[in-house]
Amino acid sequence: MTEKSTDKTIPVVATTLAVGIMGLDLQEGIKVPRRRVFAWAFWDWATQPFNTVLLTFVWVPSYLTSTFFIDPSVVGTDGEEAALGQLASSLGFGVTAAGFLIMLLAPVLGQRADRAGRQKLQLFVFTALLIVAQLGLVFVQPGGEGFWIGVALIAVGSVFGEIAGVNYNALLISVSTPKTIGRVSGLGWGFGYLGGIVALTVVVGLILGGVLDGEAASTFQLIALGCTIWTILFVIPIFLSVPEPPHHFTGEKVGFFRSYVELVRGVVRLYKETRPTFWFLLASAVYRDGLSAVFTFGSIIAAIVFGFGFTDLVIFGIALNIVAGVSTILAGRLDDRFGPKRVILISVFGLVICTLVVFFGAGLGAPLFWGVGIVLALFVGPAQAASRSFLARVTPAGREGEVFGLYATTGRAAGWMASLLWGVFIAVAANQTLYGILGITLVLLAGGIMLAFVKAPPATVKD
């Protein structure tokens, strides 16, 4: 039954994507070729296995935070759950440390790309570094030392992926018009979810077909290798087909460290000239950290608290990506019609309710987590896509790289919150992993309340 259902998932989501693209009105003075939209969206497809397969549903929960990396003497004893909780807490602290690198680097690198008109070059460099980090996971061996190597590679991979994403987001204006920006942004996320579905389907097919053994460390090394090859192949279109955004910057070029001075001036100017952008950056920093934590730690809760095995997690991931992909594409149209703020608020407060249901209803077991997970998936993608759309609508022309760099940085400036609270709540609760979800809930709630007071950009007016 499982194999039959997963066989149908790709056509269903692919059809939805096709309908979404055919429904785009890309003509507004200047025609944006559909080929360019596809090429841009495929970067999300190409890099999604790092987030979906390695970080969220397979490599981290089933390998890095599993019995492969704890003392064999406690496996099968009462101390196993506490040992696994300690791994989960340590991962949270490692991700927190990595966030500071993004906080320091992303806005300056984005600003320098704006000044030089070189977003595509930076996208290439940091995508390549992400590929190298993925390749490094192939060589992570079980054991205490291997655990910290794995945490480091996952952390720096997140750094490289997010800085690459700054430049990817800045290219959004090269593949959309003001009337279609919400839908194109949603399609990008939709392609990412579709890529995650395909990658996870391949993994579960190899497991169920007996090609890979979910109990062997070598399986996870091969999965990391497959994700690396996937990314290399599918990042090619964006570099061939998507042009640089128009270069509006006319000021002087400055050195790397002087860029931090210019960054402070830019933030002050942003506050004075486009205050909604400034306040949105702060509010989104908080709730987006909660969104990231849902992805990073949700499957760890599934594995440790609800007993999901390797195959369970992969099938769970496929189901969630289908729901998230379809809802993201459809929400893109709601974004253009009603504005991104409404989409984000409904999504964030919906996630708060979902996390609380999981915490208080954990005694109902895996069926509850399945049900809440499906509902949760309805909200995550739309919140992310609408956030990118919101910022693109309120970003001054010629400052896309800088502002999207600030978008990444403010996210990481608050990026310590959810991961730190995750680790602290678990530690205070005597290594009970379930309590980490309360830290995520608090961050989402705070971010949603802050966003409620931000002035929204106007929704697209229909002709």
Buried (B, 14 or more C-beta within 10 A) or exposed (E): EEEEEBEEBBEEBBEBBEEBBEEBEBEEEEEBEEEBBBBBBBBBBBBBBBBBBBBBBBBBBBBBBBBBBBEEEBEEEEBBBBBBBBBBBBBBBBBBEBBBBBBBBBBBBBBBBBBBBBBBBBBBBBBBBBBEBBBBBBEBEBBEEBBBBBBBBBBBBBBBBBBBBBBBBBBBBBBBBEBBBBBBBBBBBBBBBBBBBBBBBBBBBBBBEEEBEBEEBEBBBBBBBBBBEBBBEBBEBBBEBBEBBEEEBEEEEBEEEEBBEBBEEBBEBBEEEBEBBBBBBBBBBBBBBBBBBBBBBBBBBBBBBBEBEBBBBBBBBBBBBBBBBBBBBBBBBBBBBBBBBBBBBBBBBBBBBBBBBBBEEBEBEBEBBBBBBBBBBBBBBBBBBBBBBBBBBBBBEBBBBBBBBBBBBBBBBBBBBBBBBBBBBBBEBEBBBBBBBBBBBBBBBBBBBBBEEBEBBEBBEEE
